[in-house]
Structure formats: structure tokens, C-alpha cells
């Protein structure tokens, strides 16, 4: 019921994102994916910057599309079985540049 009432969902990559199938059409979903091969010169990567998706998320994109939701992604450092550190600047930019304008256009 929580996912169905949400206008925006921000969640780390993982099985809980399968709940995308319960969102209402138009819900905005931000997946915090992880890039475990980060380098000291590029500690974070962002799909917003066009650096791709080096974690297995295509099924979440498909689930979002079938629920008529929009899925965005922000890359973090970490691993599936360990802690993850999000790039807060990237998340804030994603929220300001992609999420907020879409929320303002809603009736």
C-alpha cells in the first residue's frame, strides 16, 4: 500500500525494488545503484552523465515501464553484500533537475 500511494520512491538497488509493480502510473522512482569498480579518479559514476549501468537493473527498468512509472538511477560506491555510499551531490542534482520539475507539472 505504501508503494501505491507514493509519488516518488528513492531506494537502493535490491529485491525491494520489485515493488515497483505496485506503484501508480506516473510515479517517479530513483534507484541507488552501485558501481563496485570505482576508481580514485572517478569514485562515483552517474547514468545522468551517460556512464552506463554496470549493475543488473534492466528488470527494474522493465517493471517501471510496465507500471507506467519513470525510473532514474544514481550510482554509488559499494557492493551487493556490503555497505553502499551514495553520491549526495548526484542525488540532489537528480532530484532538482529531473524529479522536482516533473512533480511541479502534475495536476
N, C-alpha and C positions, 0 to 999 in steps of 0.2 A: 504494500500500500504506500510506503514511503517513496519508492521509486516512481510510482504512478502519479503522485502529487508534485513531484519535483519539476522545476523549470530548468534548473542547472544541477548537474551532478559532477563532482570532482572526485576521482577515485584512483588509487594506484592500480597498476596492471595486476590482474589476478582473477580468480574464478568469480568473485563477486560481481564483476562487470557483466557476467551473463545475465544479470537482472536488467540489462538494457532492454530486453524484450518486453518488460512491463511498463516502460515509460510511455508518456503520451506523445503523439506526433508533435514535432517542433521542440522537443526537449534538447537542450544543449549539454553534451557530455564531454568532459575533459579527462582523458586518460593520462596518468603519470606513468609513462613507460620508463624502462631502464636501459641504459647503454653500458654494458659491463666492460667494454673495451675502450673506455675513455683514456685519453692521453693527457699529459700535463699541459700541452698547448691548447687542447680543446676539451676541457674537463666536462663540458656539457654540450649536448647537441640538441637541436630542435627541428621537428618536422616543419615548423613555420619557416625555418631557414632552408628548407629543402634538402636536409641531410639524410632523409630516408627513415625507415623504421626497422632497426636491427633487432627487434624482439617480435615474437609471434603473435601479432594482434589482428591479422586480417579477418578473423572470425568476429571480432568486436565491431569492425567496420561494417561487416555484412549484417550483424544483428542490429546495429544502429540504423542502417539503411532500411531494413525490413520493418523497423518500428517508426520510420519516418522521423528519426532523430538525427542530429548532426554531431559527429564525433570529432573532437580535436585531440591533439596529443602534444605533450611536452616531455622532453627527455630528461632523465635523472641519472645519477650515478648509483650503481648498486647491482644487486643480483636478485634472482627469484627467491633464493633461500636466505637472503641476508637483508640488512638494512638498506634503505634507499634514501638518497639525498636529492631533493628536488632543487632545481634552479629557480629560486623565487622570482628573480627578475624576468625570466622567460614566462613563468606562470602569470605574473602580474601583467606583462605585455599582452599575453594571450587573452586574459580577462578584459583588459582595457580596449584592445583593438578588434577582437573577434566576438567575445561574448556580450559585453555591455551594449554595443551598437545593435545587436540582434534583439536584446531584451527591450531596448528603447523603442524598437519598431513594432513591438507586439501591441495588439489592441487592448 
